[in-house]
């Protein structure tokens, strides 16, 4: 069991980040453990992404540069993998072609107009939301960055649960699709939402706890809508769909956090 957990951590960090982690097992057991550990990879990405934002803000740069830094670093820490998946998925969905043709469009190396427009507005929304959060203080901006990153990777855990089929017989989507038992996914989701609420409570009391929990749930809800639409449209999930699900969850969680409950 300890060995499998170790391989799961390696799988999560090796496939969901660009950190120098060697993935030594690619079987279904390692994939299941890895996707259950996905929020831990999100925690690492979130903490690293929050660091330059906090340093810029404390250095007197203002919230806009801090927001841009915290939005850009996750892309660097994943080599743009999830943003590329989002763009490819947007091109596939926007093509209005049958599933087989849409999947072929998604595999092409270039990015079409739907992908470019989607990337533009998603990144703009992320920076705008982080600008609002850092404008309230470094702690709120940093916590928002971490909560969004963890929520985004939790969305991948839920997207890997049993009953969600792969759209292709090969690739990362096929490797992890259907590996996570529903109870395990639900347990991890409850733990992440509870931790988000606890972090919010430490920062701003019960109101902030509710706000952060609702933001995580909003991100997960939007990701599930995206997931269901892609499964209906393409017949299952792919690595690109996972990227779209991840970015959807992160963006919606940030937007929810940027709203003022008061």
Order of alpha helices (4+ residues) and beta strands (2+ residues): alpha-alpha-alpha-alpha-alpha-alpha-alpha-alpha-alpha-alpha-alpha
